[in-house]
Amino acid sequence: MAVKNTETGEVHRGYKGGKTECGFDTSESHWEASNASITCEKDGCKN
């Protein structure tokens, strides 16, 4: 599953309402569920 930060356009591995694999909190309103390819290059998301 992927989540997209609507402010930056970056797509992370994780779930809306939780945390991304690289540690961002996705419970805030600027995160949305996505089917897009992961674009985050940080450890956890890119692996």
N, CA, C and O atoms as a GROMACS GRO file, in nm:
protein
  188
    1MET      N    1   0.084  -0.119   0.000
    1MET     CA    2   0.000   0.000   0.000
    1MET      C    3   0.088   0.124   0.000
    1MET      O    4   0.198   0.122   0.054
    2ALA      N    5   0.041   0.230  -0.059
    2ALA     CA    6   0.115   0.355  -0.066
    2ALA      C    7   0.028   0.470  -0.018
    2ALA      O    8  -0.094   0.465  -0.025
    3VAL      N    9   0.095   0.573   0.031
    3VAL     CA   10   0.027   0.697   0.069
    3VAL      C   11   0.102   0.813   0.005
    3VAL      O   12   0.224   0.812  -0.006
    4LYS      N   13   0.026   0.913  -0.036
    4LYS     CA   14   0.083   1.029  -0.104
    4LYS      C   15   0.068   1.152  -0.017
    4LYS      O   16  -0.038   1.177   0.039
    5ASN      N   17   0.176   1.229  -0.005
    5ASN     CA   18   0.173   1.358   0.063
    5ASN      C   19   0.124   1.459  -0.039
    5ASN      O   20   0.194   1.487  -0.136
    6THR      N   21   0.004   1.513  -0.020
    6THR     CA   22  -0.055   1.603  -0.119
    6THR      C   23   0.016   1.738  -0.124
    6THR      O   24  -0.002   1.812  -0.221
    7GLU      N   25   0.096   1.772  -0.023
    7GLU     CA   26   0.170   1.898  -0.024
    7GLU      C   27   0.298   1.887  -0.108
    7GLU      O   28   0.335   1.982  -0.176
    8THR      N   29   0.365   1.772  -0.102
    8THR     CA   30   0.492   1.756  -0.173
    8THR      C   31   0.480   1.669  -0.297
    8THR      O   32   0.565   1.676  -0.386
    9GLY      N   33   0.375   1.587  -0.305
    9GLY     CA   34   0.356   1.495  -0.416
    9GLY      C   35   0.436   1.367  -0.403
    9GLY      O   36   0.430   1.281  -0.491
   10GLU      N   37   0.511   1.352  -0.293
   10GLU     CA   38   0.593   1.233  -0.273
   10GLU      C   39   0.507   1.116  -0.227
   10GLU      O   40   0.418   1.131  -0.143
   11VAL      N   41   0.535   0.997  -0.282
   11VAL     CA   42   0.459   0.877  -0.250
   11VAL      C   43   0.546   0.786  -0.163
   11VAL      O   44   0.660   0.754  -0.199
   12HIS      N   45   0.490   0.745  -0.049
   12HIS     CA   46   0.562   0.664   0.049
   12HIS      C   47   0.494   0.528   0.065
   12HIS      O   48   0.376   0.512   0.032
   13ARG      N   49   0.570   0.430   0.115
   13ARG     CA   50   0.514   0.300   0.149
   13ARG      C   51   0.451   0.312   0.288
   13ARG      O   52   0.518   0.355   0.382
   14GLY      N   53   0.324   0.276   0.302
   14GLY     CA   54   0.255   0.285   0.430
   14GLY      C   55   0.105   0.291   0.412
   14GLY      O   56   0.053   0.263   0.304
   15TYR      N   57   0.036   0.329   0.518
   15TYR     CA   58  -0.111   0.333   0.519
   15TYR      C   59  -0.160   0.466   0.573
   15TYR      O   60  -0.098   0.522   0.663
   16LYS      N   61  -0.269   0.516   0.519
   16LYS     CA   62  -0.334   0.636   0.570
   16LYS      C   63  -0.380   0.609   0.712
   16LYS      O   64  -0.444   0.507   0.738
   17GLY      N   65  -0.349   0.701   0.803
   17GLY     CA   66  -0.390   0.686   0.943
   17GLY      C   67  -0.288   0.615   1.030
   17GLY      O   68  -0.315   0.585   1.146
   18GLY      N   69  -0.171   0.587   0.974
   18GLY     CA   70  -0.065   0.520   1.049
   18GLY      C   71   0.066   0.592   1.031
   18GLY      O   72   0.075   0.714   1.052
   19LYS      N   73   0.168   0.517   0.993
   19LYS     CA   74   0.299   0.575   0.966
   19LYS      C   75   0.353   0.518   0.836
   19LYS      O   76   0.321   0.405   0.798
   20THR      N   77   0.436   0.597   0.769
   20THR     CA   78   0.506   0.546   0.651
   20THR      C   79   0.620   0.458   0.699
   20THR      O   80   0.657   0.461   0.816
   21GLU      N   81   0.677   0.380   0.608
   21GLU     CA   82   0.789   0.293   0.643
   21GLU      C   83   0.913   0.373   0.682
   21GLU      O   84   1.003   0.319   0.748
   22CYS      N   85   0.921   0.500   0.643
   22CYS     CA   86   1.035   0.584   0.680
   22CYS      C   87   1.002   0.674   0.799
   22CYS      O   88   1.085   0.757   0.838
   23GLY      N   89   0.882   0.660   0.858
   23GLY     CA   90   0.853   0.724   0.986
   23GLY      C   91   0.758   0.843   0.989
   23GLY      O   92   0.736   0.899   1.096
   24PHE      N   93   0.701   0.886   0.876
   24PHE     CA   94   0.607   0.998   0.878
   24PHE      C   95   0.470   0.955   0.931
   24PHE      O   96   0.424   0.844   0.902
   25ASP      N   97   0.405   1.041   1.007
   25ASP     CA   98   0.270   1.018   1.059
   25ASP      C   99   0.170   1.053   0.949
   25ASP      O  100   0.168   1.167   0.903
   26THR      N  101   0.088   0.958   0.908
   26THR     CA  102  -0.005   0.982   0.797
   26THR      C  103  -0.148   1.010   0.843
   26THR      O  104  -0.242   1.002   0.764
   27SER      N  105  -0.166   1.042   0.970
   27SER     CA  106  -0.301   1.071   1.020
   27SER      C  107  -0.344   1.214   0.989
   27SER      O  108  -0.462   1.247   1.006
   28GLU      N  109  -0.252   1.298   0.945
   28GLU     CA  110  -0.286   1.436   0.912
   28GLU      C  111  -0.358   1.444   0.778
   28GLU      O  112  -0.349   1.351   0.698
   29SER      N  113  -0.427   1.554   0.753
   29SER     CA  114  -0.514   1.564   0.637
   29SER      C  115  -0.440   1.573   0.503
   29SER      O  116  -0.502   1.552   0.399
   30HIS      N  117  -0.311   1.604   0.502
   30HIS     CA  118  -0.240   1.617   0.374
   30HIS      C  119  -0.184   1.484   0.323
   30HIS      O  120  -0.098   1.483   0.235
   31TRP      N  121  -0.232   1.373   0.377
   31TRP     CA  122  -0.195   1.239   0.329
   31TRP      C  123  -0.319   1.171   0.271
   31TRP      O  124  -0.428   1.185   0.325
   32GLU      N  125  -0.301   1.098   0.160
   32GLU     CA  126  -0.412   1.023   0.100
   32GLU      C  127  -0.360   0.888   0.051
   32GLU      O  128  -0.245   0.875   0.011
   33ALA      N  129  -0.449   0.789   0.054
   33ALA     CA  130  -0.415   0.657   0.001
   33ALA      C  131  -0.389   0.670  -0.148
   33ALA      O  132  -0.451   0.752  -0.216
   34SER      N  133  -0.297   0.589  -0.200
   34SER     CA  134  -0.258   0.600  -0.340
   34SER      C  135  -0.221   0.463  -0.396
   34SER      O  136  -0.179   0.374  -0.322
   35ASN      N  137  -0.236   0.448  -0.525
   35ASN     CA  138  -0.190   0.328  -0.596
   35ASN      C  139  -0.067   0.360  -0.681
   35ASN      O  140  -0.023   0.277  -0.761
   36ALA      N  141  -0.011   0.480  -0.663
   36ALA     CA  142   0.104   0.522  -0.742
   36ALA      C  143   0.231   0.450  -0.698
   36ALA      O  144   0.236   0.392  -0.589
   37SER      N  145   0.332   0.455  -0.781
   37SER     CA  146   0.462   0.396  -0.748
   37SER      C  147   0.529   0.477  -0.637
   37SER      O  148   0.513   0.598  -0.629
   38ILE      N  149   0.604   0.409  -0.551
   38ILE     CA  150   0.675   0.473  -0.441
   38ILE      C  151   0.783   0.564  -0.497
   38ILE      O  152   0.863   0.522  -0.581
   39THR      N  153   0.787   0.690  -0.453
   39THR     CA  154   0.888   0.785  -0.499
   39THR      C  155   0.985   0.823  -0.387
   39THR      O  156   1.088   0.885  -0.414
   40CYS      N  157   0.954   0.790  -0.262
   40CYS     CA  158   1.042   0.821  -0.150
   40CYS      C  159   1.171   0.740  -0.159
   40CYS      O  160   1.167   0.620  -0.185
   41GLU      N  161   1.284   0.805  -0.138
   41GLU     CA  162   1.414   0.739  -0.148
   41GLU      C  163   1.474   0.706  -0.010
   41GLU      O  164   1.587   0.659  -0.002
   42LYS      N  165   1.399   0.729   0.098
   42LYS     CA  166   1.450   0.703   0.232
   42LYS      C  167   1.442   0.554   0.266
   42LYS      O  168   1.360   0.481   0.211
   43ASP      N  169   1.529   0.511   0.359
   43ASP     CA  170   1.527   0.372   0.404
   43ASP      C  171   1.389   0.336   0.455
   43ASP      O  172   1.326   0.415   0.524
   44GLY      N  173   1.342   0.219   0.420
   44GLY     CA  174   1.210   0.172   0.458
   44GLY      C  175   1.113   0.182   0.343
   44GLY      O  176   1.044   0.085   0.312
   45CYS      N  177   1.106   0.296   0.280
   45CYS     CA  178   1.016   0.313   0.166
   45CYS      C  179   1.077   0.259   0.037
   45CYS      O  180   1.008   0.193  -0.040
   46LYS      N  181   1.205   0.287   0.014
   46LYS     CA  182   1.265   0.246  -0.113
   46LYS      C  183   1.300   0.098  -0.117
   46LYS      O  184   1.323   0.044  -0.225
   47ASN      N  185   1.306   0.032  -0.002
   47ASN     CA  186   1.344  -0.110   0.004
   47ASN      C  187   1.222  -0.198  -0.002
   47ASN      O  188   1.234  -0.320   0.002
   0.00000   0.00000   0.00000
